[in-house]
Amino acid sequence: MALMITQDCINCDVCEPECPNGAISQGAEIYVIDPRLCTECVGHFDTPQCVEVCPVDCIPLNPDYVETREQLQQKYINLTAGKDTVSS
């Protein structure tokens, strides 16, 4: 599943820079997570980094975007395909 940010968000700005996929951005009132980019940090970290740093615990799973770990891994592969991981 992708994650989502609830109305409990206090706009503290700590989650956005933690997202390795750039899935978090400032919305009209609170931060939002783009489910097309969210992999729950699969492929990058063992746990979702936004959840780890959120001081108000407002980032649950999004029930509208049900994905298996395998699907999240494939999304990670698709998102990172073609990106240079080695500096030249």
CYANA upper distance limits for C-alpha pairs under 8 A (distance plus 0.5 A):
  1 MET  CA     39 THR  CA      8.18
  1 MET  CA     40 GLU  CA      7.96
  1 MET  CA     61 LEU  CA      6.60
  1 MET  CA     62 ASN  CA      6.69
  1 MET  CA     63 PRO  CA      7.58
  1 MET  CA     65 TYR  CA      5.70
  1 MET  CA     66 VAL  CA      4.82
  1 MET  CA     67 GLU  CA      4.86
  1 MET  CA     68 THR  CA      7.29
  1 MET  CA     72 LEU  CA      8.14
  2 ALA  CA     35 PRO  CA      5.73
  2 ALA  CA     38 CYS  CA      5.86
  2 ALA  CA     39 THR  CA      6.74
  2 ALA  CA     40 GLU  CA      6.69
  2 ALA  CA     61 LEU  CA      6.55
  2 ALA  CA     62 ASN  CA      6.05
  2 ALA  CA     65 TYR  CA      6.24
  2 ALA  CA     66 VAL  CA      7.61
  2 ALA  CA     67 GLU  CA      7.78
  3 LEU  CA     33 ILE  CA      7.29
  3 LEU  CA     35 PRO  CA      7.54
  3 LEU  CA     38 CYS  CA      7.32
  3 LEU  CA     40 GLU  CA      7.14
  3 LEU  CA     59 ILE  CA      6.83
  3 LEU  CA     60 PRO  CA      6.25
  3 LEU  CA     61 LEU  CA      4.87
  3 LEU  CA     62 ASN  CA      5.42
  4 MET  CA     32 VAL  CA      7.28
  4 MET  CA     33 ILE  CA      6.12
  4 MET  CA     35 PRO  CA      8.41
  4 MET  CA     59 ILE  CA      5.95
  4 MET  CA     60 PRO  CA      6.35
  4 MET  CA     61 LEU  CA      6.56
  4 MET  CA     62 ASN  CA      5.73
  5 ILE  CA      9 CYS  CA      7.21
  5 ILE  CA     30 ILE  CA      8.44
  5 ILE  CA     31 TYR  CA      7.21
  5 ILE  CA     32 VAL  CA      6.32
  5 ILE  CA     33 ILE  CA      7.19
  5 ILE  CA     58 CYS  CA      6.23
  5 ILE  CA     59 ILE  CA      5.14
  5 ILE  CA     60 PRO  CA      7.40
  6 THR  CA     58 CYS  CA      5.89
  6 THR  CA     59 ILE  CA      6.90
  6 THR  CA     60 PRO  CA      8.26
  7 GLN  CA     30 ILE  CA      7.66
  7 GLN  CA     58 CYS  CA      8.12
  8 ASP  CA     56 VAL  CA      7.71
  8 ASP  CA     58 CYS  CA      6.23
  9 CYS  CA     30 ILE  CA      6.70
  9 CYS  CA     31 TYR  CA      7.77
  9 CYS  CA     56 VAL  CA      7.53
  9 CYS  CA     58 CYS  CA      6.46
 10 ILE  CA     30 ILE  CA      7.87
 10 ILE  CA     56 VAL  CA      8.18
 11 ASN  CA     30 ILE  CA      6.45
 11 ASN  CA     31 TYR  CA      7.09
 13 ASP  CA     17 PRO  CA      8.37
 14 VAL  CA     18 GLU  CA      7.60
 14 VAL  CA     50 CYS  CA      8.17
 14 VAL  CA     53 VAL  CA      7.11
 14 VAL  CA     54 CYS  CA      7.39
 15 CYS  CA     19 CYS  CA      7.24
 15 CYS  CA     24 ILE  CA      7.86
 15 CYS  CA     49 GLN  CA      8.03
 15 CYS  CA     50 CYS  CA      5.13
 15 CYS  CA     51 VAL  CA      8.24
 15 CYS  CA     53 VAL  CA      6.96
 15 CYS  CA     54 CYS  CA      6.94
 16 GLU  CA     22 GLY  CA      7.94
 16 GLU  CA     23 ALA  CA      8.44
 16 GLU  CA     24 ILE  CA      5.64
 16 GLU  CA     25 SER  CA      6.77
 16 GLU  CA     31 TYR  CA      8.45
 16 GLU  CA     50 CYS  CA      7.89
 17 PRO  CA     22 GLY  CA      8.39
 18 GLU  CA     49 GLN  CA      6.42
 18 GLU  CA     50 CYS  CA      6.50
 19 CYS  CA     23 ALA  CA      6.96
 19 CYS  CA     24 ILE  CA      7.13
 19 CYS  CA     41 CYS  CA      8.07
 19 CYS  CA     49 GLN  CA      7.08
 19 CYS  CA     50 CYS  CA      6.96
 20 PRO  CA     41 CYS  CA      7.62
 20 PRO  CA     44 HIS  CA      7.71
 21 ASN  CA     37 LEU  CA      6.60
 21 ASN  CA     38 CYS  CA      7.23
 21 ASN  CA     39 THR  CA      8.34
 21 ASN  CA     41 CYS  CA      8.42
 21 ASN  CA     79 LEU  CA      8.23
 22 GLY  CA     37 LEU  CA      7.62
 23 ALA  CA     33 ILE  CA      5.82
 23 ALA  CA     34 ASP  CA      5.51
 23 ALA  CA     35 PRO  CA      7.79
 23 ALA  CA     36 ARG  CA      8.29
 23 ALA  CA     37 LEU  CA      5.50
 23 ALA  CA     38 CYS  CA      6.03
 24 ILE  CA     31 TYR  CA      7.15
 24 ILE  CA     32 VAL  CA      6.10
 24 ILE  CA     33 ILE  CA      5.03
 24 ILE  CA     34 ASP  CA      6.95
 25 SER  CA     31 TYR  CA      6.03
 25 SER  CA     32 VAL  CA      6.06
 25 SER  CA     33 ILE  CA      7.12
 26 GLN  CA     30 ILE  CA      6.62
 26 GLN  CA     31 TYR  CA      4.79
 26 GLN  CA     32 VAL  CA      6.65
 27 GLY  CA     31 TYR  CA      5.50
 27 GLY  CA     32 VAL  CA      6.07
 33 ILE  CA     37 LEU  CA      8.48
 33 ILE  CA     38 CYS  CA      7.51
 34 ASP  CA     38 CYS  CA      6.77
 35 PRO  CA     65 TYR  CA      7.59
 37 LEU  CA     75 LYS  CA      8.33
 37 LEU  CA     79 LEU  CA      8.01
 39 THR  CA     43 GLY  CA      8.39
 39 THR  CA     72 LEU  CA      5.55
 39 THR  CA     73 GLN  CA      7.74
 39 THR  CA     75 LYS  CA      7.17
 39 THR  CA     76 TYR  CA      6.75
 40 GLU  CA     47 THR  CA      7.59
 40 GLU  CA     48 PRO  CA      5.43
 40 GLU  CA     72 LEU  CA      7.97
 41 CYS  CA     45 PHE  CA      5.85
 41 CYS  CA     46 ASP  CA      7.58
 41 CYS  CA     47 THR  CA      6.85
 41 CYS  CA     48 PRO  CA      5.47
 41 CYS  CA     49 GLN  CA      7.37
 42 VAL  CA     46 ASP  CA      7.26
 42 VAL  CA     47 THR  CA      8.06
 42 VAL  CA     48 PRO  CA      8.25
 42 VAL  CA     69 ARG  CA      8.04
 42 VAL  CA     72 LEU  CA      6.78
 42 VAL  CA     73 GLN  CA      6.37
 42 VAL  CA     76 TYR  CA      7.32
 43 GLY  CA     73 GLN  CA      6.62
 43 GLY  CA     76 TYR  CA      6.51
 43 GLY  CA     77 ILE  CA      8.34
 45 PHE  CA     49 GLN  CA      7.98
 47 THR  CA     51 VAL  CA      8.44
 47 THR  CA     52 GLU  CA      8.02
 48 PRO  CA     52 GLU  CA      7.02
 49 GLN  CA     53 VAL  CA      6.92
 50 CYS  CA     54 CYS  CA      6.49
 50 CYS  CA     59 ILE  CA      8.04
 51 VAL  CA     57 ASP  CA      7.40
 51 VAL  CA     58 CYS  CA      8.43
 51 VAL  CA     59 ILE  CA      6.41
 54 CYS  CA     58 CYS  CA      7.58
 54 CYS  CA     59 ILE  CA      8.06
 62 ASN  CA     66 VAL  CA      7.91
 67 GLU  CA     71 GLN  CA      6.25
 67 GLU  CA     72 LEU  CA      6.94
 68 THR  CA     72 LEU  CA      6.78
 69 ARG  CA     73 GLN  CA      6.60
 70 GLU  CA     74 GLN  CA      6.72
 71 GLN  CA     75 LYS  CA      6.64
 72 LEU  CA     76 TYR  CA      6.69
 73 GLN  CA     77 ILE  CA      6.79
 74 GLN  CA     78 ASN  CA      6.65
 75 LYS  CA     79 LEU  CA      6.53
 76 TYR  CA     80 THR  CA      6.60
 77 ILE  CA     81 ALA  CA      6.34
